[in-house]
Amino acid sequence: AGLCSCSSSKKATIADMKGEWDIVSLNGEAVKAGVAEQPFIGFDTKEGRIYGKSGCNRILGQLDMTAAPGEISFAQMGSTRMACPNMDLETSVLQSMDQVRSVKAGKDENEMLLVDQDGNVLLVLERN
């Protein structure tokens, strides 16, 4: 039922993205609650920064504050390099973030979709 929201075409704005968002779906599959650290993305729209956790390691980078509604661009992305017992989630989150080109509103104000250049939903985010 959660995937039905993926058909949203409403463009999200920078203001809509403000705050921290849990990654609840990755490439169409639910992120399991049993992971050691819930992956999340935070958008500091005042400073133009992105931060979060990709499962084990911290992520950080710059957010293009001049992007048109519906477009999103990350720059100078980096992460810590701790070795984790299971790197599958970590790798998938980082690879997906690298492919994100646009952002759409989800089924309500507490859901946001990060999408690739072909319109495929890569990450479903839920406000935490």
N, C-alpha and C positions, 0 to 999 in steps of 0.2 A: 504494500500500500504506500510505503514511503517513496517508492520510485515514481509514482504518478506525478509528483511535483516536478519532475525533470523536464516536463514539457513547457515550463514557464518561459515566456519570452520577455518579461518585464526586465528592463535593464536596471541594475543596481548602481547607485552613485557612491562616491567616496564616503559621504556622510552615512550611508546605510551600512558600510563595512566596519565602522568604528567599534573597537572592543575586541574581546576574545571569543573565538569560535572553536568548538570541538570538531574534529574531523570524524564524522559518523559513517561516511561511506567513501570508499576509495575504488575508483574504476568499476562502479556498479556493485561492489560487495561491501556488506556491513563491516565496519571495523569492530572486531571482537572486544568486548568489555574486559576480557581477562588479560589484556596487555599490561605490562608493568606500569607504563605511563600512558595516559590517554593522549594521543597526538592532538595538538591544537595549533591554531594560527591566531595571532593577535595583530590587529591593525592600529597603529598609532597614527591617526589621521592628522593630528596636530603637528607632529614632527616628520611625517612622511616615512615612517619606518614599519617594517614587518618583523615579527618575532614569533617564537613558539617552540614547540617540541615535536619532533618527527617520530616519536616513539621511544627513543632513548636519548638522542642528542638534541641540543638546542639549535635552533635555526634563527638567522637574522638577515636582514637586508634592507633595501630601500624600496619604497612604494612611490610610483610616479603619481604625484598629486595633480598633474595637469591632464591626466587621461580623461577622455570623453566618457559620459555615462555608459556603462556596459563594458568598457575596456579596462584592462588591468595590466600593469607591467611591473615586474620585480627587477631590481638591479642589485649588483654587488651582493648576491646571496652567498651565504656561508653557513657552516655548521661546525659544532664541536666534533671531535673524532674519537669518542669513546667506543671501545669494543663492547658489543652487547651480545647476549646469548643468542638472540634471534634477530638477524638484520633484515629479514624479508619485509616487514612493515616499514622499517626505516628507509630502505631502498625504494620501495614503491611510493612513499610519500614524496621523497625528494625528486624522483623521476617525474611524477605527476605535476609537481609544482613548477618544474622546468618547462612543461608544456602548456601551462595556463595562459590564455590570451584574453579571456573575457569573463565577466561576472554577471550572473542573473539572480533576480530575486527568487526565492523558493516559494513554498506554499503559504508562508506567512512571514512576518518581520523577523522571526527567529530562525529562518533557514536561508542559506545562500548557496548558490551553485557556482563552482569554478569550472570553466569550460575551455576546451582546446580550440584550435583554429578551425576545426571541422564541425564544431557544435556539440562534440561529445562531452558529457558531464564527467569530469575527472574526480572532483572532490565535492561532497555534500557537507556543508558546514552547518552546525547548529549552535546558536548563541549559548554560551555557558554562563 
